[in-house]
Amino acid sequence: MTITLRGALISGTAITVCLSLYLLWLWRPEHQVRLHTQHFFHAIDRRNWEMVAEFIGEDYRDQWDDDRTRLLERMREGFRWVRGSAITAPDALMRIEMPRGIWIGKINIYTSDDGVMQLLDERVNRLPTPFELEWRHVSGKPWDWKLVRVSNKAFQIPADVSY
């Protein structure tokens, strides 16, 4: 079997078209916001705080008046007590208003520790309103998104909690 120039050109063109279509699908803002959110949650589950920090923008601010540094401190301290966690977010919605992308969904946190699980059920898993994670596209690269805000009107951090 010999490969002709014509056959090589047709194969190369077909591969290029398929790869281009895949990248167009992969780099859609909705898909990137969904992927970034999933990877962010997985990094928290694995306690990979360096990776978690890479997802959070330097200009992060939330409704609890946390900046990037404070958020990372709170997550490290809070998840220190949560063993074997899994964060799930079924049926999330995306709203894209370039250069922003809003992920809207209910977040559930599970753990193997029954005492902590009861607290998580009361404070997070049973919230009547969804969380909103605001991502911002920060460069010309289609995959370069940073978390800049988290909010949920029903989620309150008790005043006696300080880290």
Biotite code that builds the C-alpha atoms (Angstrom):
import biotite.structure as struc

atoms = struc.array([
    struc.Atom([0.000, 0.000, 0.000], chain_id="A", res_id=1, res_name="MET", atom_name="CA", element="C"),
    struc.Atom([1.446, 3.329, -1.052], chain_id="A", res_id=2, res_name="THR", atom_name="CA", element="C"),
    struc.Atom([0.446, 6.719, 0.173], chain_id="A", res_id=3, res_name="ILE", atom_name="CA", element="C"),
    struc.Atom([-0.048, 9.230, -2.593], chain_id="A", res_id=4, res_name="THR", atom_name="CA", element="C"),
    struc.Atom([0.303, 12.977, -2.253], chain_id="A", res_id=5, res_name="LEU", atom_name="CA", element="C"),
    struc.Atom([-3.407, 13.335, -2.934], chain_id="A", res_id=6, res_name="ARG", atom_name="CA", element="C"),
    struc.Atom([-4.292, 10.792, -0.217], chain_id="A", res_id=7, res_name="GLY", atom_name="CA", element="C"),
    struc.Atom([-1.975, 12.501, 2.263], chain_id="A", res_id=8, res_name="ALA", atom_name="CA", element="C"),
    struc.Atom([-3.541, 15.918, 1.532], chain_id="A", res_id=9, res_name="LEU", atom_name="CA", element="C"),
    struc.Atom([-7.073, 14.585, 1.933], chain_id="A", res_id=10, res_name="ILE", atom_name="CA", element="C"),
    struc.Atom([-6.152, 12.822, 5.189], chain_id="A", res_id=11, res_name="SER", atom_name="CA", element="C"),
    struc.Atom([-4.346, 15.883, 6.510], chain_id="A", res_id=12, res_name="GLY", atom_name="CA", element="C"),
    struc.Atom([-7.290, 18.124, 5.650], chain_id="A", res_id=13, res_name="THR", atom_name="CA", element="C"),
    struc.Atom([-9.760, 15.744, 7.301], chain_id="A", res_id=14, res_name="ALA", atom_name="CA", element="C"),
    struc.Atom([-7.649, 15.562, 10.464], chain_id="A", res_id=15, res_name="ILE", atom_name="CA", element="C"),
    struc.Atom([-7.285, 19.367, 10.539], chain_id="A", res_id=16, res_name="THR", atom_name="CA", element="C"),
    struc.Atom([-11.038, 19.890, 10.116], chain_id="A", res_id=17, res_name="VAL", atom_name="CA", element="C"),
    struc.Atom([-11.866, 17.359, 12.857], chain_id="A", res_id=18, res_name="CYS", atom_name="CA", element="C"),
    struc.Atom([-9.308, 18.850, 15.243], chain_id="A", res_id=19, res_name="LEU", atom_name="CA", element="C"),
    struc.Atom([-10.564, 22.381, 14.524], chain_id="A", res_id=20, res_name="SER", atom_name="CA", element="C"),
    struc.Atom([-14.178, 21.378, 15.198], chain_id="A", res_id=21, res_name="LEU", atom_name="CA", element="C"),
    struc.Atom([-13.168, 19.684, 18.449], chain_id="A", res_id=22, res_name="TYR", atom_name="CA", element="C"),
    struc.Atom([-11.243, 22.755, 19.634], chain_id="A", res_id=23, res_name="LEU", atom_name="CA", element="C"),
    struc.Atom([-14.149, 25.062, 18.714], chain_id="A", res_id=24, res_name="LEU", atom_name="CA", element="C"),
    struc.Atom([-16.442, 22.866, 20.815], chain_id="A", res_id=25, res_name="TRP", atom_name="CA", element="C"),
    struc.Atom([-13.940, 22.584, 23.673], chain_id="A", res_id=26, res_name="LEU", atom_name="CA", element="C"),
    struc.Atom([-13.187, 26.309, 23.867], chain_id="A", res_id=27, res_name="TRP", atom_name="CA", element="C"),
    struc.Atom([-16.805, 27.561, 23.856], chain_id="A", res_id=28, res_name="ARG", atom_name="CA", element="C"),
    struc.Atom([-17.237, 29.863, 26.872], chain_id="A", res_id=29, res_name="PRO", atom_name="CA", element="C"),
    struc.Atom([-20.091, 27.748, 28.314], chain_id="A", res_id=30, res_name="GLU", atom_name="CA", element="C"),
    struc.Atom([-17.965, 24.628, 28.145], chain_id="A", res_id=31, res_name="HIS", atom_name="CA", element="C"),
    struc.Atom([-14.927, 26.367, 29.658], chain_id="A", res_id=32, res_name="GLN", atom_name="CA", element="C"),
    struc.Atom([-16.948, 27.759, 32.592], chain_id="A", res_id=33, res_name="VAL", atom_name="CA", element="C"),
    struc.Atom([-18.422, 24.300, 33.248], chain_id="A", res_id=34, res_name="ARG", atom_name="CA", element="C"),
    struc.Atom([-14.994, 22.616, 33.041], chain_id="A", res_id=35, res_name="LEU", atom_name="CA", element="C"),
    struc.Atom([-13.294, 25.228, 35.213], chain_id="A", res_id=36, res_name="HIS", atom_name="CA", element="C"),
    struc.Atom([-15.993, 24.839, 37.875], chain_id="A", res_id=37, res_name="THR", atom_name="CA", element="C"),
    struc.Atom([-15.699, 21.031, 37.849], chain_id="A", res_id=38, res_name="GLN", atom_name="CA", element="C"),
    struc.Atom([-11.911, 21.177, 38.056], chain_id="A", res_id=39, res_name="HIS", atom_name="CA", element="C"),
    struc.Atom([-12.116, 23.778, 40.827], chain_id="A", res_id=40, res_name="PHE", atom_name="CA", element="C"),
    struc.Atom([-14.381, 21.482, 42.882], chain_id="A", res_id=41, res_name="PHE", atom_name="CA", element="C"),
    struc.Atom([-12.105, 18.474, 42.246], chain_id="A", res_id=42, res_name="HIS", atom_name="CA", element="C"),
    struc.Atom([-9.064, 20.469, 43.367], chain_id="A", res_id=43, res_name="ALA", atom_name="CA", element="C"),
    struc.Atom([-10.894, 21.322, 46.613], chain_id="A", res_id=44, res_name="ILE", atom_name="CA", element="C"),
    struc.Atom([-11.847, 17.649, 47.107], chain_id="A", res_id=45, res_name="ASP", atom_name="CA", element="C"),
    struc.Atom([-8.199, 16.632, 46.703], chain_id="A", res_id=46, res_name="ARG", atom_name="CA", element="C"),
    struc.Atom([-7.017, 19.453, 49.014], chain_id="A", res_id=47, res_name="ARG", atom_name="CA", element="C"),
    struc.Atom([-4.715, 20.684, 46.260], chain_id="A", res_id=48, res_name="ASN", atom_name="CA", element="C"),
    struc.Atom([-4.604, 24.269, 47.514], chain_id="A", res_id=49, res_name="TRP", atom_name="CA", element="C"),
    struc.Atom([-1.992, 25.383, 44.971], chain_id="A", res_id=50, res_name="GLU", atom_name="CA", element="C"),
    struc.Atom([-4.296, 24.316, 42.148], chain_id="A", res_id=51, res_name="MET", atom_name="CA", element="C"),
    struc.Atom([-7.306, 25.879, 43.888], chain_id="A", res_id=52, res_name="VAL", atom_name="CA", element="C"),
    struc.Atom([-5.367, 29.159, 44.101], chain_id="A", res_id=53, res_name="ALA", atom_name="CA", element="C"),
    struc.Atom([-4.655, 29.033, 40.344], chain_id="A", res_id=54, res_name="GLU", atom_name="CA", element="C"),
    struc.Atom([-8.393, 29.116, 39.633], chain_id="A", res_id=55, res_name="PHE", atom_name="CA", element="C"),
    struc.Atom([-9.032, 32.221, 41.768], chain_id="A", res_id=56, res_name="ILE", atom_name="CA", element="C"),
    struc.Atom([-8.430, 35.679, 40.323], chain_id="A", res_id=57, res_name="GLY", atom_name="CA", element="C"),
    struc.Atom([-6.309, 38.260, 42.133], chain_id="A", res_id=58, res_name="GLU", atom_name="CA", element="C"),
    struc.Atom([-9.343, 40.588, 42.166], chain_id="A", res_id=59, res_name="ASP", atom_name="CA", element="C"),
    struc.Atom([-11.646, 38.033, 43.848], chain_id="A", res_id=60, res_name="TYR", atom_name="CA", element="C"),
    struc.Atom([-14.335, 39.501, 46.175], chain_id="A", res_id=61, res_name="ARG", atom_name="CA", element="C"),
    struc.Atom([-17.468, 37.827, 47.522], chain_id="A", res_id=62, res_name="ASP", atom_name="CA", element="C"),
    struc.Atom([-20.600, 38.714, 49.457], chain_id="A", res_id=63, res_name="GLN", atom_name="CA", element="C"),
    struc.Atom([-18.903, 37.735, 52.736], chain_id="A", res_id=64, res_name="TRP", atom_name="CA", element="C"),
    struc.Atom([-16.214, 40.368, 52.089], chain_id="A", res_id=65, res_name="ASP", atom_name="CA", element="C"),
    struc.Atom([-13.512, 37.766, 51.462], chain_id="A", res_id=66, res_name="ASP", atom_name="CA", element="C"),
    struc.Atom([-10.635, 38.467, 49.118], chain_id="A", res_id=67, res_name="ASP", atom_name="CA", element="C"),
    struc.Atom([-8.527, 35.773, 47.457], chain_id="A", res_id=68, res_name="ARG", atom_name="CA", element="C"),
    struc.Atom([-6.216, 35.281, 50.448], chain_id="A", res_id=69, res_name="THR", atom_name="CA", element="C"),
    struc.Atom([-9.050, 35.104, 52.982], chain_id="A", res_id=70, res_name="ARG", atom_name="CA", element="C"),
    struc.Atom([-11.026, 32.675, 50.817], chain_id="A", res_id=71, res_name="LEU", atom_name="CA", element="C"),
    struc.Atom([-8.069, 30.311, 50.575], chain_id="A", res_id=72, res_name="LEU", atom_name="CA", element="C"),
    struc.Atom([-7.534, 30.501, 54.353], chain_id="A", res_id=73, res_name="GLU", atom_name="CA", element="C"),
    struc.Atom([-11.213, 29.753, 55.030], chain_id="A", res_id=74, res_name="ARG", atom_name="CA", element="C"),
    struc.Atom([-11.273, 26.823, 52.617], chain_id="A", res_id=75, res_name="MET", atom_name="CA", element="C"),
    struc.Atom([-8.110, 25.290, 54.076], chain_id="A", res_id=76, res_name="ARG", atom_name="CA", element="C"),
    struc.Atom([-9.427, 25.632, 57.606], chain_id="A", res_id=77, res_name="GLU", atom_name="CA", element="C"),
    struc.Atom([-12.986, 24.513, 56.828], chain_id="A", res_id=78, res_name="GLY", atom_name="CA", element="C"),
    struc.Atom([-11.998, 21.474, 54.783], chain_id="A", res_id=79, res_name="PHE", atom_name="CA", element="C"),
    struc.Atom([-9.470, 20.421, 57.395], chain_id="A", res_id=80, res_name="ARG", atom_name="CA", element="C"),
    struc.Atom([-12.459, 18.969, 59.273], chain_id="A", res_id=81, res_name="TRP", atom_name="CA", element="C"),
    struc.Atom([-14.093, 17.344, 56.238], chain_id="A", res_id=82, res_name="VAL", atom_name="CA", element="C"),
    struc.Atom([-12.562, 13.924, 55.548], chain_id="A", res_id=83, res_name="ARG", atom_name="CA", element="C"),
    struc.Atom([-13.147, 12.132, 52.265], chain_id="A", res_id=84, res_name="GLY", atom_name="CA", element="C"),
    struc.Atom([-15.246, 14.884, 50.744], chain_id="A", res_id=85, res_name="SER", atom_name="CA", element="C"),
    struc.Atom([-16.978, 14.936, 47.391], chain_id="A", res_id=86, res_name="ALA", atom_name="CA", element="C"),
    struc.Atom([-18.496, 18.092, 45.941], chain_id="A", res_id=87, res_name="ILE", atom_name="CA", element="C"),
    struc.Atom([-21.277, 17.608, 43.410], chain_id="A", res_id=88, res_name="THR", atom_name="CA", element="C"),
    struc.Atom([-23.304, 20.113, 41.457], chain_id="A", res_id=89, res_name="ALA", atom_name="CA", element="C"),
    struc.Atom([-26.050, 18.507, 39.397], chain_id="A", res_id=90, res_name="PRO", atom_name="CA", element="C"),
    struc.Atom([-27.966, 20.401, 36.711], chain_id="A", res_id=91, res_name="ASP", atom_name="CA", element="C"),
    struc.Atom([-25.960, 23.626, 36.735], chain_id="A", res_id=92, res_name="ALA", atom_name="CA", element="C"),
    struc.Atom([-26.739, 26.423, 34.306], chain_id="A", res_id=93, res_name="LEU", atom_name="CA", element="C"),
    struc.Atom([-24.347, 28.764, 32.521], chain_id="A", res_id=94, res_name="MET", atom_name="CA", element="C"),
    struc.Atom([-24.975, 32.378, 31.619], chain_id="A", res_id=95, res_name="ARG", atom_name="CA", element="C"),
    struc.Atom([-22.347, 33.962, 29.405], chain_id="A", res_id=96, res_name="ILE", atom_name="CA", element="C"),
    struc.Atom([-22.012, 37.733, 29.141], chain_id="A", res_id=97, res_name="GLU", atom_name="CA", element="C"),
    struc.Atom([-18.514, 38.067, 27.708], chain_id="A", res_id=98, res_name="MET", atom_name="CA", element="C"),
    struc.Atom([-16.039, 38.486, 29.238], chain_id="A", res_id=99, res_name="PRO", atom_name="CA", element="C"),
    struc.Atom([-17.965, 37.021, 32.190], chain_id="A", res_id=100, res_name="ARG", atom_name="CA", element="C"),
    struc.Atom([-19.449, 33.611, 32.667], chain_id="A", res_id=101, res_name="GLY", atom_name="CA", element="C"),
    struc.Atom([-21.835, 32.833, 35.518], chain_id="A", res_id=102, res_name="ILE", atom_name="CA", element="C"),
    struc.Atom([-22.159, 29.251, 36.752], chain_id="A", res_id=103, res_name="TRP", atom_name="CA", element="C"),
    struc.Atom([-25.452, 28.800, 38.635], chain_id="A", res_id=104, res_name="ILE", atom_name="CA", element="C"),
    struc.Atom([-26.146, 25.619, 40.552], chain_id="A", res_id=105, res_name="GLY", atom_name="CA", element="C"),
    struc.Atom([-26.833, 23.827, 43.784], chain_id="A", res_id=106, res_name="LYS", atom_name="CA", element="C"),
    struc.Atom([-23.691, 22.598, 45.495], chain_id="A", res_id=107, res_name="ILE", atom_name="CA", element="C"),
    struc.Atom([-23.749, 19.451, 47.612], chain_id="A", res_id=108, res_name="ASN", atom_name="CA", element="C"),
    struc.Atom([-20.839, 18.459, 49.806], chain_id="A", res_id=109, res_name="ILE", atom_name="CA", element="C"),
    struc.Atom([-20.564, 14.899, 51.074], chain_id="A", res_id=110, res_name="TYR", atom_name="CA", element="C"),
    struc.Atom([-18.197, 13.373, 53.604], chain_id="A", res_id=111, res_name="THR", atom_name="CA", element="C"),
    struc.Atom([-17.679, 10.051, 55.334], chain_id="A", res_id=112, res_name="SER", atom_name="CA", element="C"),
    struc.Atom([-17.799, 11.727, 58.775], chain_id="A", res_id=113, res_name="ASP", atom_name="CA", element="C"),
    struc.Atom([-21.408, 11.576, 60.064], chain_id="A", res_id=114, res_name="ASP", atom_name="CA", element="C"),
    struc.Atom([-21.049, 14.493, 62.498], chain_id="A", res_id=115, res_name="GLY", atom_name="CA", element="C"),
    struc.Atom([-19.633, 16.827, 59.867], chain_id="A", res_id=116, res_name="VAL", atom_name="CA", element="C"),
    struc.Atom([-22.132, 15.546, 57.289], chain_id="A", res_id=117, res_name="MET", atom_name="CA", element="C"),
    struc.Atom([-25.047, 16.638, 59.482], chain_id="A", res_id=118, res_name="GLN", atom_name="CA", element="C"),
    struc.Atom([-23.578, 20.156, 59.694], chain_id="A", res_id=119, res_name="LEU", atom_name="CA", element="C"),
    struc.Atom([-22.994, 20.276, 55.925], chain_id="A", res_id=120, res_name="LEU", atom_name="CA", element="C"),
    struc.Atom([-26.566, 19.133, 55.288], chain_id="A", res_id=121, res_name="ASP", atom_name="CA", element="C"),
    struc.Atom([-27.934, 21.910, 57.493], chain_id="A", res_id=122, res_name="GLU", atom_name="CA", element="C"),
    struc.Atom([-25.673, 24.727, 56.256], chain_id="A", res_id=123, res_name="ARG", atom_name="CA", element="C"),
    struc.Atom([-24.943, 23.927, 52.595], chain_id="A", res_id=124, res_name="VAL", atom_name="CA", element="C"),
    struc.Atom([-26.831, 20.996, 51.072], chain_id="A", res_id=125, res_name="ASN", atom_name="CA", element="C"),
    struc.Atom([-30.309, 22.184, 52.071], chain_id="A", res_id=126, res_name="ARG", atom_name="CA", element="C"),
    struc.Atom([-29.949, 25.787, 50.927], chain_id="A", res_id=127, res_name="LEU", atom_name="CA", element="C"),
    struc.Atom([-33.026, 26.924, 48.992], chain_id="A", res_id=128, res_name="PRO", atom_name="CA", element="C"),
    struc.Atom([-31.067, 29.129, 46.566], chain_id="A", res_id=129, res_name="THR", atom_name="CA", element="C"),
    struc.Atom([-28.281, 28.118, 44.179], chain_id="A", res_id=130, res_name="PRO", atom_name="CA", element="C"),
    struc.Atom([-24.714, 29.322, 44.340], chain_id="A", res_id=131, res_name="PHE", atom_name="CA", element="C"),
    struc.Atom([-23.439, 31.663, 41.647], chain_id="A", res_id=132, res_name="GLU", atom_name="CA", element="C"),
    struc.Atom([-19.795, 31.446, 40.652], chain_id="A", res_id=133, res_name="LEU", atom_name="CA", element="C"),
    struc.Atom([-18.678, 34.305, 38.457], chain_id="A", res_id=134, res_name="GLU", atom_name="CA", element="C"),
    struc.Atom([-15.773, 33.559, 36.144], chain_id="A", res_id=135, res_name="TRP", atom_name="CA", element="C"),
    struc.Atom([-13.969, 36.167, 34.050], chain_id="A", res_id=136, res_name="ARG", atom_name="CA", element="C"),
    struc.Atom([-12.146, 35.544, 30.790], chain_id="A", res_id=137, res_name="HIS", atom_name="CA", element="C"),
    struc.Atom([-8.787, 37.185, 31.480], chain_id="A", res_id=138, res_name="VAL", atom_name="CA", element="C"),
    struc.Atom([-6.809, 36.947, 28.236], chain_id="A", res_id=139, res_name="SER", atom_name="CA", element="C"),
    struc.Atom([-6.993, 36.128, 24.557], chain_id="A", res_id=140, res_name="GLY", atom_name="CA", element="C"),
    struc.Atom([-6.546, 32.441, 25.369], chain_id="A", res_id=141, res_name="LYS", atom_name="CA", element="C"),
    struc.Atom([-9.934, 30.687, 25.215], chain_id="A", res_id=142, res_name="PRO", atom_name="CA", element="C"),
    struc.Atom([-9.082, 28.554, 28.273], chain_id="A", res_id=143, res_name="TRP", atom_name="CA", element="C"),
    struc.Atom([-7.962, 31.408, 30.539], chain_id="A", res_id=144, res_name="ASP", atom_name="CA", element="C"),
    struc.Atom([-10.789, 31.968, 33.053], chain_id="A", res_id=145, res_name="TRP", atom_name="CA", element="C"),
    struc.Atom([-10.509, 33.041, 36.714], chain_id="A", res_id=146, res_name="LYS", atom_name="CA", element="C"),
    struc.Atom([-13.034, 32.903, 39.539], chain_id="A", res_id=147, res_name="LEU", atom_name="CA", element="C"),
    struc.Atom([-13.812, 36.461, 40.660], chain_id="A", res_id=148, res_name="VAL", atom_name="CA", element="C"),
    struc.Atom([-16.952, 36.116, 42.811], chain_id="A", res_id=149, res_name="ARG", atom_name="CA", element="C"),
    struc.Atom([-19.103, 33.573, 44.667], chain_id="A", res_id=150, res_name="VAL", atom_name="CA", element="C"),
    struc.Atom([-22.524, 34.363, 46.071], chain_id="A", res_id=151, res_name="SER", atom_name="CA", element="C"),
    struc.Atom([-25.612, 32.753, 47.576], chain_id="A", res_id=152, res_name="ASN", atom_name="CA", element="C"),
    struc.Atom([-28.174, 34.921, 49.363], chain_id="A", res_id=153, res_name="LYS", atom_name="CA", element="C"),
    struc.Atom([-29.204, 32.106, 51.707], chain_id="A", res_id=154, res_name="ALA", atom_name="CA", element="C"),
    struc.Atom([-25.703, 31.010, 52.716], chain_id="A", res_id=155, res_name="PHE", atom_name="CA", element="C"),
    struc.Atom([-24.521, 32.768, 55.846], chain_id="A", res_id=156, res_name="GLN", atom_name="CA", element="C"),
    struc.Atom([-21.206, 32.407, 57.592], chain_id="A", res_id=157, res_name="ILE", atom_name="CA", element="C"),
    struc.Atom([-21.779, 32.638, 61.356], chain_id="A", res_id=158, res_name="PRO", atom_name="CA", element="C"),
    struc.Atom([-20.230, 35.709, 63.012], chain_id="A", res_id=159, res_name="ALA", atom_name="CA", element="C"),
    struc.Atom([-18.395, 33.519, 65.529], chain_id="A", res_id=160, res_name="ASP", atom_name="CA", element="C"),
    struc.Atom([-16.425, 31.789, 62.754], chain_id="A", res_id=161, res_name="VAL", atom_name="CA", element="C"),
    struc.Atom([-13.052, 33.443, 62.310], chain_id="A", res_id=162, res_name="SER", atom_name="CA", element="C"),
    struc.Atom([-9.860, 32.058, 60.871], chain_id="A", res_id=163, res_name="TYR", atom_name="CA", element="C"),
])
